[in-house]
Amino acid sequence: MFGFDRITSDLNILGGKACIRGMRISVSLIVNLVANGMTVEEIIDEYPDLEPEDIQQALHYAAWAAEDTVYIPIRVPA
């Protein structure tokens, strides 16, 4: 999926939410932990099945999923 080899989605796991390598650890959980100040080391201490690459890819996936293009209207002279 777009080069995200550690991000999976399965309807039988967390209702199809984006997860890390088929585990019940969602991308949104990882992003929330980082946003609230946890370091990679602290996250891995709490979730020892994770690898640093999982966390990095979760952040890349979240950035990709949230990417927006903003179009600024241009005024055309009347």
Residue pairs with C-beta under 8 A, 6 or more apart in sequence:
1 7
1 9
2 64
4 57
4 60
4 61
4 64
5 57
6 20
6 21
6 53
6 54
6 57
6 58
7 18
7 19
7 20
7 27
7 57
7 58
7 61
8 18
8 19
8 20
8 21
8 22
9 16
9 17
9 18
9 19
10 16
10 19
10 22
13 19
13 22
13 23
13 24
14 24
14 26
17 26
17 27
17 28
18 26
18 27
18 28
18 61
18 65
19 25
19 26
19 27
20 26
20 27
20 30
20 50
20 54
20 57
20 58
21 54
23 49
25 47
25 49
25 50
25 54
27 58
27 61
27 62
28 62
30 43
30 50
30 54
30 55
30 58
30 59
31 58
31 59
31 62
33 42
33 43
33 46
34 43
34 55
34 59
38 46
40 52
40 55
43 50
43 55
44 50
44 51
44 52
44 55
